[in-house]
Amino acid sequence: MYKELRITVIIPCLNEEQGIQRVLKRMPEFVDEVIVVDNASTDRTSEVAASLGAKVIREEVRGYGRSYKRGFTDATGDVIVTLDGDHSYPPDAISYLLEAFLHLEVDFLNASRFPVRDPRAMSLKHKIGNLILSLAMSVLYFRWVRDSQSGMWVFRRSILEGMRLESDGMAFSEEIKIEALKSPRVRFGEISIQYSSRLGEIKLNPWRDGFMNLWFLVKKRFQ
């Protein structure tokens, strides 16, 4: 527990055998529950995660959002922390984020990757794409969000009840932030973290996923 709050960490994984080992070995001891959602991996992701004490859930239908929604149904913590299994987000920053979460008195805290301090962590193409998507989201929803595509968040599990989460794909990352911003009962905050270069295979298709995420932003705003 962390200051009387039960903490669940959820990590979606698709063939992250290499990265998940590093992530779980750096997981803080105060975390009560680690859920690894294995999104139909074909490598040893599940075996490695289970051997390091994680609760492994298998989700056969592939999709970033699909994995998270599956993980949310099994989470028991008061507060949920998310990060990727590729070791790009820092597990040892969880205590820093929780302190900020409590100090700012928010219900949803987004961990922004910007400014990117490691030049190997994100290409110029990805930086420009993220800037465009974040600007689009900020304009459409009248609230400045520096990193609409970040995959590391801290939020109270109770706020999930009021969210309408539809995306099964990469757009889920922006959708959960939109749902938090739209709700009058959810206090939203954002803080920067150290972002690193990933381990293992890159799954993101920058052009395809970028255009799909932009279309999702517009569609969700005006539906």
N, C-alpha and C positions, 0 to 999 in steps of 0.2 A: 504493500500500500504506500501511497504518497500523501502525507498530511491528511490521513483518514479517508482518502479516495482510493477506490479499487481501480487499478489501471489495466486495460486490455490493449495490447498492440496487435494490429492486423497487418499482415504482409501478403499481398497477392504475388504469386510466382508462376512463371512459365519458363521452364528449363533454366533455373537459377542455382544449379548445384554448387557452382563455385562461389557465387556471391552470398547465398543464404548462410553458408557456414560462417563467413566473416561477420555477417550481420548479427547472427544469434550469439556468437562468442562475445560480442560487444554490448549485448543487451543488459541494461541496468538490473541489479538484483531486486529493486523495489517493484518491478513490473510483476503483476499477479498472474497474468494470462497472456501467452503469445499464441496467436492463431495464424498459421500459415495456410493460405488457400492455394492449393496446387491446382492450377488451371490446365489439367490434362497434360502435364509435362511428360516428356519421353526420356528424361534422364533420371538421376537419383535424387532429385529435389526433395521428394517426400521422405525418403530414407534418411537423408542427412538432417533434415529439419526435426524429424521424430527423435533421432539419436541425441539431439541437443536440447530436448525437453519441450519442443513446441507441440501444440495440438494441431495436427494436420487434417485439413478437410479437403476432400477431392471434389472439384467442380469440373464436370466433363464438358460443359458448353463453354467454349472459349470466349473471353471478353474481359477487359479490365473492370468495367462496371459490374458485370455479372459476378466476378470474383468477390468484389467488395460487398455486394448485396448478400451474397452467400455467407461471407464472414460476419456481417452485422447480425444475422439471425442467431449466431452462436455466441456472440459476445456477451459477457456478464458484468463487465466493469462499469463503474460510474462514469469514467472518462475513457474515450477511445483515442489511441494514437495510431496513425498510419504511416507507413513508409514502404519503399520498394525493396525487393529482395536482391537487387543488383549491387548493393553497397554504395550507391550514389548519395543517399541521405544518411546523416550521421546518427547512429543509435545512441551514442553517448551525449547527444544534444537533447535527449528527451527530458532530462531534469531541468535544463535551461528553458525549454519550451513550457514545461509545466509551471515553472516559477512565473514566467511571463503570463501564462494563461490565468493564473490566480491573481497576480498583481494587477493585470489590466481588467480583471473582473468580466471576462468575456465568456461566451458559450461556444464559440468556434474561433480557433486561432489557425491562420494559414501561415505555413513556413515558406517564405519567399526565398528562391534561389538567387535572387539578384541583390546586390551586384555579384556576379560570378567571379570569384577570386582565383580559381584554378583554371588556367587557360585551356587545359585539356578536357575539362568537364563538359563544355558545350561549344559547338561550332557556331560560327557567325550566322549561318543559315538558321540554326535553331534559335539563336538569340533574337533575330529579326522576326521569325515566326511567332515566338512567344510574346514579343512586344506588340505585334499586330493584334493577336488574340486578346491580350490583356487590355489594350486600348479599346477594342471593340466591346468587350464585356463592360468596361468602365463607362463607356458612352451609353450603352444600351440600358444599363441598370443604375446609372446616376451615382456610382460609388467607385472611387479609385481603388483598384486592385492591382498590385504590382506584379503578381505572378498567378495568373488565372489557371495555369497548367500544373502547378506544384502538386506533387503526390504525397506530401507530408502535412498532416493536419492533426490538431488536437481539439476534441469537442466532447460535450456532454452527450452521453448515449441517449438521454431522454429527448433530445431535440429531433431524433430520427422519426419519432412518431408523427410529427407535423410536416415531414418532407415528402414530396412527390418525386421520387427518383426513378426515371424511366430508362436512361441510357445504359446499355450493356457494354458499350465500347469505351474508347479513350475519352469521349466527351463527358464521362461521368465525373472526371476531376473538376471540370468547370461547373457541372450541374449541381454538385453538392454545395459549392460555394454560392451559386445563384440562389438556391433554396434557403441557405442561411441568411443571405442578404435581404431576401424578399420578406422574411418573417419578422414581424414587429416585436416578437418576443425573444429573438435571438440576437445577442450582442456579438458583433464580428470584429476581429482584430487580425493584424498581420505583422510578422516580424521576420527579419532575415536570418538565414542559417548558412553554414558552410556546405557547399555542394561539390561533390567529387566526380571524377570520371568513373563510369560504370564498369563492372566486371562481367564478362560473358557476352553473349550474342545480343545485338541491338534488334529490338522488335518493332520500333517505331518507324513508320513510313512518313517522313516529314511532309511531303506534298499531299498525299492522300489524307492522312490524319489531320493535317492543318486545315484543309478545305472543309472536311467533314465537321470539324469542331467549330469552324466559323459559321457554317450553315446551321449547326445545332444551336448556336448562340442566338441567331436571328429567329429561327423557328420557335424556340422556347419563349423568346421575348414577345412574339406577336401571336402565339397560338391562342 
